[in-house]
C-alpha cells in the first residue's frame, strides 16, 4: 500500500539502559525516601549508585569520614544482570521486519496501532469530484473515496534487568527501619511500577532478603549490619541509543485513487478542456 501525503513524524523519548537505571534509582531515592535515626538525629539515608571507580568513591567526602571509612547508614544500588529472554516478548509475539521500502519507510521495527478516517483528506476528494460533476464544491454526493489516517509506533525490545540494593547500617534498629518498607510498600504482592522520562516499567522485589553482618566476629573490624535486596525489572528498549536516530511515531494517510499519466494521441483523441468535446481530427 502506498500513501497519499508525506509522513508526519513525532519524536519520542528513547528508552535506553540508562533510562531503566535512572527509574530504579529514582524509586530508591525518592519513591522509598528512606530515613532513620542517627547520632545526628532523624535523617535521610544517602543512596549511592555503584558505577564510578573505587578511587572516585574514596574522594567523596559525603559518604566517608576523615580516615576513609564509610559513614553509615548507607544504601548502594548496583545493576547485577542484564538479559534478553526470548520467553519475555511483551504484547508482540512475532518479529516484524523493518519497513525500508521507498524513501518514506521508517527504518525500524514498527507496528500499526490505530486507524481513523481523515475528515480533511476525505473532504478534499469529495469537493474535487462534486465540483467536476456538478460545478459546485459542496454539492451533496455519495463519496466513496475515504482517506484513512494510520498511526505506527516502534516495537520495543523487552529485557530483564536485575539490581542489588545493599543496606548498610551500624545498628540493628537502623536496619529494621530500612528493611521494613521493602516488605510493606507493595502489600501482599511484590510488584510495583517505576517511571522515567515518560516510560513505565514493572519491577518485582524478590522475596529473599540476604542478611550478613560481622557481629559474631569479635575482631577490630568496623561493626556493620548488611542486607541485600534484589529487584528484577521487566523493561524495554526503544532505539539503538547513540547509534541510531531517535524512535518516532509515524502518521500516514492511505491512498484512495491511483492515476496513471499517459501520452495523448493526436488522431481520434478527445480534448477534455473543450466544451464541445470535438476530436483532434475526424477520420
C-alpha positions in Angstrom: 0.0 0.0 0.0 1.3 3.4 -0.9 0.4 6.7 0.8 -1.0 10.0 -0.2 0.9 12.5 1.8 4.3 12.9 3.4 4.9 11.2 6.8 4.2 13.2 9.9 6.9 12.2 12.4 6.6 12.7 16.2 9.9 12.1 18.0 9.5 10.3 21.3 11.9 9.8 24.2 14.2 6.8 23.7 14.1 4.0 26.4 17.7 3.1 26.9 19.5 1.0 29.5 20.3 4.2 31.4 16.6 5.1 31.4 15.8 1.9 33.3 18.7 2.5 35.6 17.5 6.0 36.5 14.0 4.7 37.0 15.2 2.2 39.6 17.5 4.7 41.3 14.6 7.2 41.5 12.5 4.6 43.1 15.0 4.1 45.9 16.0 7.7 46.2 12.6 9.4 46.1 10.0 6.6 46.0 11.1 4.9 49.2 12.7 8.0 50.6 14.3 6.1 53.5 15.0 7.8 56.8 16.3 6.5 60.1 17.6 7.7 63.5 21.3 8.5 63.6 23.7 10.1 66.1 22.9 13.4 64.4 19.1 13.0 64.5 16.5 11.7 62.2 18.0 12.0 58.7 17.6 10.7 55.2 19.8 7.8 54.2 22.1 8.6 51.2 21.7 6.4 48.1 24.9 5.7 46.2 24.9 4.2 42.6 27.8 1.8 42.3 29.4 2.7 39.0 32.4 5.0 39.3 35.9 3.7 40.0 36.8 2.9 43.6 39.3 5.8 43.6 36.4 8.2 42.8 34.3 7.0 45.7 37.3 7.3 48.1 37.4 11.0 47.4 33.7 11.6 48.2 33.6 13.4 51.5 29.8 13.0 51.9 30.0 9.2 52.4 33.4 8.8 54.1 34.9 10.2 57.2 38.4 11.7 57.8 40.0 8.3 57.9 38.2 7.0 54.8 35.6 4.8 56.4 32.0 4.8 55.1 29.6 6.9 57.0 26.7 4.6 58.0 23.8 4.2 57.4 24.2 3.9 53.6 22.3 2.4 50.6 24.0 1.3 47.5 22.4 0.4 44.1 24.1 -1.9 41.6 23.0 -3.5 38.3 24.0 -7.1 38.6 22.5 -8.7 35.5 21.0 -7.8 32.1 19.3 -10.4 29.9 17.2 -10.6 26.7 15.0 -13.5 27.4 13.2 -15.0 24.3 10.3 -16.1 26.5 9.7 -12.4 27.6 8.2 -10.9 24.4 5.7 -8.4 25.7 2.5 -7.8 23.7 4.0 -8.7 20.3 4.8 -12.4 20.0 6.3 -12.3 16.5 9.1 -10.2 15.0 8.1 -7.6 12.3 10.9 -6.8 9.9 11.8 -3.1 9.3 9.8 -1.3 6.5 12.6 0.1 4.2 10.5 0.3 1.0 10.7 3.7 -0.6 12.0 7.0 0.8 9.2 7.2 3.3 9.8 3.9 5.0 10.7 4.2 8.7 13.8 2.0 9.0 12.9 0.4 12.3 10.5 -2.3 13.6 7.1 -0.6 13.6 3.5 -1.7 14.1 0.2 -0.1 13.2 -1.6 0.8 16.4 -4.5 3.0 15.2 -6.6 3.8 12.1 -9.2 6.5 11.8 -10.9 8.4 8.9 -9.3 11.6 8.0 -12.0 14.2 7.5 -9.6 16.7 5.9 -8.3 14.4 3.3 -11.7 12.9 2.5 -13.2 16.3 2.2 -10.7 17.3 -0.5 -11.5 14.4 -2.7 -15.3 14.8 -2.3 -15.1 18.5 -3.1 -13.0 17.9 -6.2 -15.3 15.2 -7.5 -18.5 17.1 -7.0 -17.1 20.3 -8.5 -16.2 18.3 -11.6 -19.6 16.8 -11.9 -22.0 19.5 -10.6 -19.9 22.7 -10.8 -20.1 23.2 -7.0 -17.7 22.4 -4.3 -20.2 21.5 -1.6 -23.0 19.8 -3.6 -24.4 16.7 -1.7 -23.0 13.5 -3.1 -22.2 9.9 -2.1 -18.5 10.0 -1.7 -16.7 6.6 -1.8 -13.1 7.9 -1.6 -12.4 7.7 2.2 -8.9 8.7 3.3 -7.7 6.9 6.5 -5.0 8.1 8.8 -2.7 5.3 10.2 -0.5 5.6 13.3 2.7 3.5 13.5 4.9 3.1 16.6 8.2 1.3 17.0 8.0 -2.1 18.7 10.1 -2.3 21.9 12.7 -4.9 22.6 12.0 -6.4 26.0 14.8 -7.1 28.5 15.1 -8.2 32.1 17.4 -6.3 34.4 18.3 -7.2 38.0 19.5 -4.8 40.6 21.0 -5.4 44.0 20.1 -2.9 46.8 22.5 -3.2 49.7 21.6 -1.7 53.0 24.4 -0.9 55.4 23.9 0.3 58.9 25.8 0.5 62.2 22.9 -0.5 64.4 20.2 -3.2 64.3 17.4 -0.7 64.8 18.6 1.3 61.7 18.5 -1.9 59.6 15.0 -2.6 60.8 13.9 0.9 59.7 15.4 0.4 56.2 14.2 -3.2 55.6 10.6 -2.6 56.6 9.5 -0.5 53.5 10.8 -3.1 51.1 8.5 -5.7 52.6 5.4 -3.5 53.2 5.4 -1.0 50.3 3.8 -3.4 47.8 1.4 -5.0 50.3 1.0 -8.8 50.0 2.4 -8.8 46.4 5.9 -7.9 45.3 5.3 -5.9 42.1 5.3 -2.1 41.6 5.7 0.3 38.7 8.7 2.6 38.1 8.7 5.5 35.7 11.3 7.7 34.0 11.0 10.3 31.1 7.5 9.1 30.2 8.4 5.4 30.2 7.0 2.9 32.7 8.5 -0.4 33.8 7.3 -3.2 36.1 9.6 -4.0 39.0 9.5 -7.1 41.3 11.0 -7.1 44.8 12.5 -10.5 45.4 11.2 -12.2 48.5 14.5 -13.3 50.0 16.5 -10.6 51.8 20.1 -11.8 52.2 21.5 -10.7 55.6 25.1 -10.5 56.6 26.9 -8.8 59.4 30.1 -9.1 61.4 28.6 -9.2 64.8 29.9 -12.7 65.5 33.4 -11.6 64.7 35.0 -10.1 67.7 37.9 -8.6 65.8 38.7 -4.9 65.3 36.8 -4.5 62.1 34.1 -1.8 61.8 30.8 -3.0 63.1 28.2 -3.3 60.3 24.8 -4.8 59.6 24.2 -5.5 55.9 21.1 -6.7 53.9 20.9 -7.2 50.2 17.5 -6.8 48.4 17.3 -7.9 44.8 14.8 -6.1 42.4 14.0 -7.5 39.0 12.8 -5.0 36.4 10.9 -6.0 33.2 12.0 -3.2 30.9 12.1 -2.4 27.2 14.4 -0.6 24.8 13.4 1.8 22.1 16.0 2.6 19.5 19.7 1.8 19.5 20.8 4.7 21.7 23.5 6.9 20.2 24.0 4.5 17.3 20.7 5.3 15.6 18.1 8.1 15.2 15.6 8.6 18.0 12.4 6.5 17.9 9.4 8.1 16.2 5.7 7.8 15.9 4.7 7.9 12.3 1.4 9.2 10.9 0.4 8.3 7.3 -2.6 8.7 5.1 -3.7 5.9 2.8 -4.3 6.2 -1.0 -7.8 6.2 -2.4 -7.2 6.9 -6.1 -4.5 5.8 -8.5 -3.8 7.8 -11.6 -1.5 6.8 -14.4 -0.2 9.5 -16.7 -0.2 8.7 -20.4 0.6 10.5 -23.7 -2.3 11.6 -25.8 -2.6 10.5 -29.4 -3.5 13.2 -31.9 -5.8 11.1 -34.1 -9.2 10.3 -32.6 -8.5 11.6 -29.1 -10.7 14.0 -27.3 -9.9 17.4 -26.0 -11.2 17.4 -22.3 -10.8 21.2 -22.0 -13.2 21.9 -24.8 -17.0 22.1 -24.0 -18.0 20.8 -27.5 -15.8 17.7 -26.9 -14.7 17.6 -30.6 -11.9 15.3 -31.7 -8.5 16.4 -32.7 -9.1 15.1 -36.1 -12.1 13.3 -37.5 -11.3 10.5 -39.9 
